[in-house]
Amino acid sequence: MTSKTPAITSKLTGKTALITGASRGVGRQIALALAEHGCHLLLHGRQASHNEALARELSEGGLEVEVVAAELADGKAVDQLIDRVLSKHGGVDILYNNAAIMTPWREAHTTPGDDYRTSFEVNVIALSRLCDRLLPPMLARRWGRIVNVTSGIENIRELLPYSMSKAAVDRYVRDVTPSLEGSGVIMSLLDPGWLRTDLGGDKAPNAVETCRPGVLVPLLLDDGAPSGKFYRAQDYRTDGQAG
């Protein structure tokens, strides 16, 4: 998207969306996709400077864009971020929990405990804290969309802290979503696919841009659609290929 690209009028137009890890990779694609739908964007990064260029690009098109920063491994910083969002905006309409870390490749049975602790702090605890605190205002308004980015990774024991953290995210969604039936809030899981990003590496089969159509799917669901569903972004790519 450029500043000259007209926004699409949709059910997302004017909605406020918080995207974690928005500065690059999948997060950037989410931001660009939501910008096309005219959302008010809160772009999260570890440091504010990471999102300043993207914020300038999108705000030149007339969008309301705000940069927010927090180190997700720091629970106090996460709560301060949420406090700011609640105080300034009263919450958000869309929460896209995209940010995640992958700890180093370790030979089997050599993974140190700190890898598990750090991975769960960022990928699970920060995510669940954002959901737990930003969900109640959505319930009060009887409309909201929460998308938690997961992964199809499996059978790679050298990356167990990452794969176990994503399994925990899946469990969180499955245990929370039964209580959302009829609430107007839909919580979903999205696997963007194996992409050529800093996290996915240069050997991944899919360009990062291939996930962009798919990241919108759980946001554009009809009101009343069920929560807890799992979506693969690569199933919705527009180049006719399956990733």
C-alpha positions in Angstrom: 0.0 0.0 0.0 1.1 3.6 -0.7 -0.3 6.8 0.5 -2.2 7.1 -2.8 -4.0 3.7 -2.3 -7.7 4.3 -1.5 -9.1 2.6 1.5 -11.7 -0.1 1.2 -15.0 0.6 2.9 -15.8 -2.5 5.0 -17.0 -3.5 8.5 -13.5 -2.8 9.7 -13.4 0.9 8.6 -12.9 3.1 11.6 -12.1 0.3 13.9 -9.2 0.7 16.3 -6.6 -2.1 15.9 -3.6 -3.0 18.0 -1.0 -5.1 16.2 1.9 -6.4 18.1 5.2 -6.8 16.3 4.0 -4.6 13.5 7.3 -3.2 12.2 8.3 -6.1 9.9 7.4 -9.5 8.7 3.9 -10.7 9.2 3.1 -7.8 11.5 3.8 -5.3 8.7 1.6 -7.3 6.3 -1.2 -7.1 8.9 -0.8 -3.4 9.3 -0.8 -2.8 5.5 -3.9 -5.0 5.1 -5.8 -3.2 7.9 -4.7 0.2 6.5 -6.4 -0.7 3.2 -9.6 -1.2 5.2 -9.4 2.2 6.9 -8.6 1.1 10.5 -7.1 3.3 13.1 -3.8 1.6 13.8 -1.8 1.2 17.0 1.6 -0.2 15.8 3.5 -2.0 18.5 7.2 -2.6 18.6 9.9 -3.2 21.1 11.1 0.3 20.5 9.0 3.2 19.0 11.6 3.9 16.4 11.0 0.5 14.8 7.6 1.6 13.6 8.1 5.3 12.8 8.7 4.8 9.1 5.6 2.6 8.6 3.5 5.0 10.7 4.6 8.0 8.5 3.8 6.0 5.3 0.3 5.1 6.5 -0.6 8.4 8.1 0.2 10.2 4.8 -2.8 8.4 3.4 -5.0 10.1 6.0 -5.1 7.2 8.5 -5.0 7.6 12.3 -1.7 5.8 13.2 -0.1 5.7 16.6 3.2 4.0 17.6 3.3 2.2 20.9 6.3 0.5 22.4 6.9 -2.3 25.0 9.3 -5.1 25.7 6.9 -8.1 25.8 9.4 -10.0 28.0 8.8 -7.4 30.7 5.4 -7.9 32.4 5.4 -4.4 33.8 6.0 -2.9 30.4 3.1 -5.0 29.0 0.8 -3.7 31.6 1.9 -0.2 31.0 1.2 -0.6 27.3 -2.3 -1.9 28.1 -2.9 0.9 30.6 -2.1 3.4 27.9 -4.4 1.8 25.4 -7.3 1.6 27.9 -6.8 5.2 29.2 -6.4 6.8 25.7 -8.8 4.6 23.6 -11.0 2.8 26.1 -9.6 -0.5 24.6 -9.5 -1.6 21.0 -11.9 -3.2 18.5 -9.2 -5.5 17.0 -6.3 -7.2 18.8 -3.8 -8.9 16.6 -1.3 -10.8 18.7 1.4 -11.3 16.2 4.7 -10.7 18.1 6.7 -13.7 19.0 10.3 -14.8 19.4 12.1 -18.0 18.4 14.9 -19.0 20.7 18.2 -20.4 19.1 18.4 -23.8 17.4 19.6 -26.2 20.1 20.8 -29.7 19.7 18.4 -32.2 21.1 18.2 -32.3 24.9 20.5 -29.3 25.4 17.9 -26.5 25.6 18.5 -24.3 28.7 15.7 -23.3 30.9 16.0 -19.7 30.1 15.0 -20.5 26.5 11.7 -21.8 27.7 11.2 -19.0 30.2 11.8 -16.3 27.6 9.8 -17.9 24.9 6.8 -18.3 27.2 7.1 -14.8 28.6 6.8 -13.2 25.2 4.8 -15.7 23.2 2.3 -16.8 25.9 2.2 -14.7 29.0 2.3 -11.3 27.2 -0.3 -12.5 24.7 -2.7 -13.8 27.4 -2.3 -10.6 29.4 -3.2 -8.5 26.3 -6.2 -10.7 25.7 -7.4 -10.8 29.3 -7.3 -7.1 29.8 -8.5 -5.9 26.4 -11.3 -8.5 26.0 -13.7 -7.0 28.7 -14.2 -3.7 26.9 -15.0 -5.6 23.7 -17.5 -7.6 25.6 -19.1 -4.4 26.9 -19.4 -3.1 23.4 -20.5 -6.5 22.1 -18.1 -6.4 19.2 -14.5 -7.4 18.9 -12.0 -9.5 17.0 -8.9 -11.1 18.5 -6.5 -13.0 16.4 -3.6 -15.0 18.0 -0.9 -16.0 15.6 0.1 -19.6 16.0 2.3 -21.9 13.9 2.2 -25.3 12.2 5.6 -26.2 13.5 5.9 -29.8 14.7 8.5 -32.6 15.1 11.4 -30.2 15.5 12.8 -30.9 18.9 15.6 -28.4 18.4 13.0 -25.6 18.6 10.9 -26.9 21.4 10.5 -23.6 23.4 8.9 -22.0 20.3 6.7 -24.9 19.4 5.6 -25.5 23.0 4.7 -21.8 23.4 2.6 -21.9 20.3 0.8 -25.1 21.6 0.1 -23.1 24.7 -1.4 -20.3 22.6 -3.7 -22.8 20.9 -4.8 -24.1 24.3 -5.5 -20.6 25.6 -7.8 -19.9 22.6 -9.6 -23.3 22.9 -10.3 -22.8 26.6 -11.4 -19.2 26.4 -13.6 -19.3 23.3 -16.6 -21.3 24.6 -17.4 -18.4 26.9 -17.5 -16.0 23.9 -20.5 -17.6 22.2 -23.1 -15.0 21.5 -21.0 -12.1 22.9 -20.2 -10.4 19.6 -16.4 -11.1 20.1 -14.7 -13.6 18.0 -11.3 -15.0 18.9 -9.4 -17.0 16.3 -6.0 -18.7 15.6 -4.0 -17.9 12.4 -1.1 -19.7 11.0 0.6 -17.4 8.5 2.7 -20.2 7.0 6.4 -20.7 6.7 7.6 -17.4 5.4 10.8 -15.7 4.4 11.1 -13.4 7.4 13.7 -12.9 10.2 11.9 -15.6 12.2 11.2 -18.0 9.3 14.6 -17.7 7.6 15.7 -17.4 4.0 15.0 -21.1 3.2 11.2 -20.7 3.8 9.2 -21.5 0.7 6.8 -18.5 0.8 7.3 -14.8 0.4 5.9 -12.8 3.4 3.5 -11.0 1.2 1.6 -14.2 0.5 0.0 -14.1 3.9 -1.6 -10.7 3.5 -5.1 -11.8 2.1 -5.3 -14.5 4.7 -4.6 -12.3 7.7 -7.9 -10.6 7.1 -10.0 -13.7 7.0 -10.7 -14.0 10.8 -11.4 -10.3 11.0 -14.0 -10.2 8.2 -16.1 -13.1 9.6 -19.8 -12.5 9.8 -21.0 -11.4 13.2 -22.1 -14.5 15.1 -19.4 -16.7 13.5 -17.9 -19.2 15.9 -14.8 -18.5 17.9 -11.9 -20.8 18.3 -11.4 -21.6 14.6 -7.9 -22.1 13.1 -7.1 -20.4 9.8 -4.2 -21.0 7.4 -3.2 -17.8 5.7 -1.7 -19.7 2.8 -5.1 -21.2 1.9 -6.2 -17.7 0.9 -3.2 -16.5 -1.1 -4.1 -14.8 -4.4 -1.3 -16.1 -6.7 -3.0 -19.5 -7.2 -0.4 -21.5 -5.4 -0.6 -23.4 -2.2 2.1 -22.7 0.3 
